[in-house]
Amino acid sequence: MSKGLRILVTGANGQLGSEFRFLQDQYPQWEFLFVTREELDLSKTSGISPYLQSVQADIIINCAAYTNVEAAEDHGADTEQNNKIVNAQNWLLNANAPRVIAEWCADNNSVLIHFSTDYVFDGKKSTPYTEIDSTHPINQYGCAKLLGENEILDTGADAIVFRVSWLYGTFGNNFMKTMIRLADANGKLSVVSDQVASPTYSRQLASDVLSIIQRFPNLKEKKGIYHYTQYGTASWFDFARRIMEYTHRNIPVSPVTSDAFPTKAVRPVYSKLDSSYTEQTFGLKLPHWEDCLKECINDLKS
Ligand SMILES: NC(=O)c1ccc[n+]([C@@H]2O[C@H](COP(=O)([O-])OP(=O)(O)OC[C@H]3O[C@@H](n4cnc5c(N)ncnc54)[C@H](OP(=O)(O)O)[C@@H]3O)[C@@H](O)[C@H]2O)c1
């Protein structure tokens, strides 16, 4: 399957979508198409199939999502789901649109690569979550992303769903950039130390996805859910400390508990994903998150 592929990337201006755009030149044998919200509004689900029909991609990499975890709790743009008033965009982007994309893929023999989240878990475990652990999301974003997974699987499409956590990178807004900005503005940081998972460099993720497409011509045989995070575990505090260290900012970073920053969305206290099944299936050796962070900070400079 891997020669002469036409690959469509949605959410092309987002953090992860931009990484695929950045890496596309490494795969001149493939035709990449990048679609933004302006060209295809995925919240208007009736327009999705006609658009996909016109493009006829062999692989769709769906990087589009509603990722504002806090705003997903808001009822600003309300709709009703299971008799509850919810944020419409969260559910449209994270559940309804993935289903429509997957249905098109199932009908047209195309492969869907989709991204979900560690927030499908409640965080009550104390060892890394595997793909067979029970899901139990504790915020609206996690609920919508989990429904999205189920909708995709339900269509029977040849879909690979990577659950990822704490994405950061050189593009878009993310925790790393926020910490650098706050450090420069305030000269000190207070960061939550009671939420633990794995920071994941989005360029490494995108690079691994493209390498998987290249190395597995029978990608359809690998359909299913996979956990992808880089090696090692960190709290937001650990992550912030390393960001300061690797960017040579000598400022105090204090650990605080989540109560210090009340949020509408409850986050799991522990959501480290076990990536060993992904490593075995796809022959990957995922690097340590600290090494990826050093690389990202180098990439930021260039
Ligand atoms: N970021 C994380 O820490 C994290 C953690 C776990 C899982 N994930 C998952 O990883 C994937 C990639 O996340 P990311 O960090 O790259 O997210 P992101 O930077 O927020 O990008 C999301 C993209 O979706 C697009 N989008 C939003 N609404 C749309 C609409 N109505 N129609 C079409 N496109 C729309 C956005 O368009 P605009 O550019 O126009 O806004 C943006 O390009 C997502 O599935 C996310 O749920 C992310």
The ligand as an ORCA input file, in Angstrom:
! r2SCAN-3c Opt
* xyz 0 1
  N      -2.765     18.522     22.770
  C      -2.727     17.509     23.639
  O      -2.115     17.594     24.718
  C      -3.436     16.215     23.326
  C      -3.473     15.228     24.304
  C      -4.124     14.026     24.013
  C      -4.711     13.850     22.775
  N      -4.670     14.838     21.852
  C      -5.315     14.609     20.538
  O      -4.319     14.736     19.532
  C      -4.907     15.265     18.336
  C      -4.122     16.472     17.854
  O      -4.185     17.487     18.858
  P      -3.475     18.904     18.693
  O      -2.746     19.182     19.952
  O      -2.748     18.982     17.396
  O      -4.757     19.860     18.637
  P      -4.866     21.356     18.116
  O      -3.540     21.992     18.028
  O      -5.919     22.004     18.943
  O      -5.406     21.174     16.632
  C      -6.720     20.809     16.378
  C      -7.048     21.176     14.963
  O      -8.430     20.914     14.750
  C      -8.951     21.949     13.959
  N     -10.365     22.152     14.131
  C     -11.044     22.581     15.223
  N     -12.335     22.725     14.948
  C     -12.494     22.398     13.641
  C     -13.604     22.366     12.757
  N     -14.825     22.728     13.170
  N     -13.406     21.941     11.487
  C     -12.172     21.591     11.065
  N     -11.084     21.621     11.836
  C     -11.245     22.026     13.120
  C      -8.215     23.188     14.449
  O      -8.341     24.189     13.456
  P      -7.773     25.678     13.678
  O      -6.293     25.555     13.426
  O      -8.488     26.479     12.659
  O      -8.112     26.047     15.090
  C      -6.812     22.648     14.615
  O      -6.093     22.753     13.414
  C      -6.371     15.546     18.689
  O      -7.164     14.452     18.312
  C      -6.366     15.643     20.202
  O      -7.625     15.331     20.765
  C      -4.048     16.023     22.087
*
